[in-house]
Each structure stands twice: as structure tokens, then as C-alpha cells.
């Protein structure tokens, strides 16, 4: 009977940790999407709000880490429970980085304040849309234990990489036509690279989800198209 009660408490504590991770994921995705929309519209107000909200992201990440340590000390987990709590620590770190990228992009928005964009943005908003889709799928896979959905994120990350290269090609062409565009082109390229790195963190999360529920480490590179075939 005591063992049943102990298990119920472990599951309740684990659910609390997962809820915090899901909240962190939603906050991080919101920061990233608001930052890109602010860039697209040239609106500094939401960009400042994203920057101001960074402390809340950091605080929640810290609470998750502390919660994982308390969970480990209290329950001394083994097997999947241990894999899950270790993975939660890594996933929270990756989610925090995604939120930090929203802050970085917001700072670019402020740097471009009152300056028109070189051109209407197409590929950068598309990158953000794909990243949000990846994030939502990753959080669902994490929540319900769907390793197969997590694996599908590896292929989606290839689309992010391709769009980042497209942005690079387009900006280089624009700078070659008019060198005075260099400063803003460099800033926009940094945004595209930031989004590409966000995709890498989401694939890290997918790898961790697969490990949580299967006990086997998955590598995104094993699922992607070999470079020579791209």
C-alpha cells in the first residue's frame, strides 16, 4: 500500500515538472514569434515587451532545474523516471535558448527602429512559422510520449536550414547590387542564423524525447538527407 502511495506521489511530482516545461515551451515560442512579427512590421513596442519578459523565462527555467533536483533527492528515480528527469533538465535549457533568441531578434528590431527594411520579409517569417510548428509538435511528443512524432522534427529542421541558405543568397545579391545595404543585410542574416540555431535546439529536444520514451539516443543527423544529395 505504501508503495502505491509513493508511486502516486512520484507521478504527481513528475506531472508538475512536465507542466512547467510545457509552460516554458509556450512562453519561448511566444517570444520568438512576437519578435519576428515585430521585425516584419517594424514595431518596436512588442520587441521591448519580449526583452522585458526574459527574466520570467529565466526564472521558470531555474525553477524547473531546482524541481528536478528536489525530485531526484526525494524519489531516487530509476529507469524511465530517471531518463525523464534528466531529459527535462536538458529540454528546459534548450527551450530557454529559444526564448533568448526571441530576445536577440527583438534587439535587432530596436536597432532597425525607424529604418525601412530592404524588402518585405518572406523567408524569415516562414522560418518562424516552421519553428513554431516544430515546437508545438515537440511539446506534444514530450507530453504524450510520442517518439515517432519527435523523430519527424529531424526532417523539418532541413527546411529551416534551406530557408536560412535562401536568405543568405538573397542578401548577398542585394549587397552586391548596392553596398550601402551591407549593415542591414548583416543584421537580417544574423536573424536568419538565429532562427536556424533555434531549429537545432528543437531537434535537441526531439532527440531527448525519443530517449525519454525508448531508452535509445536518436541523432538528427541519422535522419537527414546526406549533404551530397541535397
N, C-alpha and C positions, 0 to 999 in steps of 0.2 A: 504493500500500500504506500509505504514511504517512497519507494522508487517511482511509483506513478506520479506522486505529487512533485517529486524532484524533476521529473521529465516535463511535467506541465509548466513548471516554473522556468525551466530552460527554454522551452518553446515560446513562452511569453516574452522572456528577455530577448530572445532572438528576433521575435516579431518587432519589438521596439527598435532594435538596431536596424532592421530592414526598412522600417517606416522612415527612420531618419535618413537613410541612404536614398530612398525614393524622393523624399522632400529635397535633399541636396541636389539630386539629379534634375528635378523640375526647376529649381532655382538657377542652376548653372545653365540649363538650356534657355531659360528666360533671359538671362543676362546676355548670352551670346546673340540671341535673335533680336533683342532690343537694340543692341549695339550695331548690328548690321543694318537694321531698319533706320537707325539714326544716321548712319553713314549714307545710306541710299537717299534719304530725304534732306540731308544737310541740317539736321535738327540737333542742336547741342543739348537741349533740355533732358531728353531721355538718356543721353550719353552720360551726363553728370549724375543722373539717378543710378545708373549702373555702377559707376565708380563709388558712389556713396554707399551702395549696398554690399560692397565687397567684404566689409567686416562681418556682416551676418553670415556670409558663406564661410569665411574663415572660422567663425565661432562654431558653426554647426559641424564643420569638419573636425574640429578639436573635440567636440562633444562625442562624435562617433568614435574617435580614437580612444578616448577615455572610457567610453561604454564598452568597447571591445576588450580593453584591459581588465575592466571590472568583471565582465562576463567570463573571461578566461580564468581569473582568480577564483571566481565563485563556483564555476561548474567544471573546471578542468576538462574541457571537451576533447573528444577523440573522433576519429573517422570524419564523416561529412560535417559534423558540427565544428570540428577544428578547421577543416578546409574552408568552411563558410566564414567563420570569424576572421581568419587570416585574410581571406579574399575581400571581405568588407573593408578592411583597413586599406588595401591597395585600391579598391574601387573608389572609395571616398577621396583618396589622393588624386586619382585621375579626374574625378568629377570636379574637384576644386580647381584643377588646372584649366578645365573647360571654362569654368566661371571666370578665372583670371584672364583668359583670352578675351572674354567679353569686355573686361576692364581695359585691356590693351587696345582693343579696337575702338573703344569709347574715347580713349586718349587721342587716338588718331583723328576721330571726329572733331575733337576740340582743336586739334592742330590745323584742321582744314576749315575751321569756322569762318563764315563769310567769304569763302572762296568757292566758286563753282567747280564741280567735278569736270574732269577732262571729257567725260562722256557718261551717258546714263549707264548705270551698273546692271549687268546681266548675269555674268558668271559668278560673281561674288555672292549675290543673294541666292543663286541656285545652290552654291556650296553650303550656305547656311541652312537652306531648306533640307538638303540631304543629310546634313549633320543632325538636325532636329529629328528627322525620321530615324536615323541610326540610334540616336539617344533614346527615343521612345521605345524602339524595339529592344534595345539593350536593357532598359529598365523593366520591360515586361518579361523578358527572358530571365532576368535576375529574380523577379518577384515570383514567377510561377515555376521556375526550374526547367526552362525550355532551352536545352543546349543546342538544339538544331537551329532555332531562331538566332541564337548568338553566333553560330558559325556563319550564317548568311551575311552578317555585318562585314566579314572579311572582304567579300566581293564588292559590297557597297563602297568600301573605302577606296577601291580602284577608281570609282567615278569621281571622288573628291580629288584624288591625285591628278586625274586627267584634266579636270577643270582648273586646277592650280597651274598646270602647264599651259593651258589655253590663255589664262590671264597673263602669264609671263610673256608669251609670244605676242599678244596684242599690245601690251605696254611697251615692249621693246620696239615694235613697229612704230608706235606713236612717238616715242622719243627720237627715233632716227629721223622722223619727219620734221620734228621741231624739238630741239634740245632743251628749250625752256620748260618743257613738260617734265623734265627729269625728276625734280623734287617730289611732285605729286605722284608721279608714276612709281617712284620708290616707296612712298607711303602706302599706296594701294597694293603694291606687290607684297609688302610686309603683312597687310591684312590677309591676302590670299595664303601666304605661308603660315600665318597664324591659324587660319581655318584648317589648313592641311594637317597641322600638328594636332589640332583638336580631334581630327579623324583618327590619328594614331592613338590618342588616349582612349577613344571609344573602342577601337579594336583591342586595346589592352583590357578594357572592361569585358569585352566579349570573351577573350581568352580566359579571364578569371571565372566568368560564369560557367564556361564549359568545364573548367577544373573543379569548381564547386560541386557540380552535379554528376560528374562522371569519374572524377579522380584522376583524369588524364589531362596533361597540359596540351592545349592546342596552340599552334603557331599560325598567325595570319598569313605568313609568307608561304606556308604549305598549300594554301587555298587560292592564292592569287595567280594571275596569268604570268608565266615566265617572261622576263623583260624582253627577250628576243622575239617573242610572239606578239608584243604589244604594237 
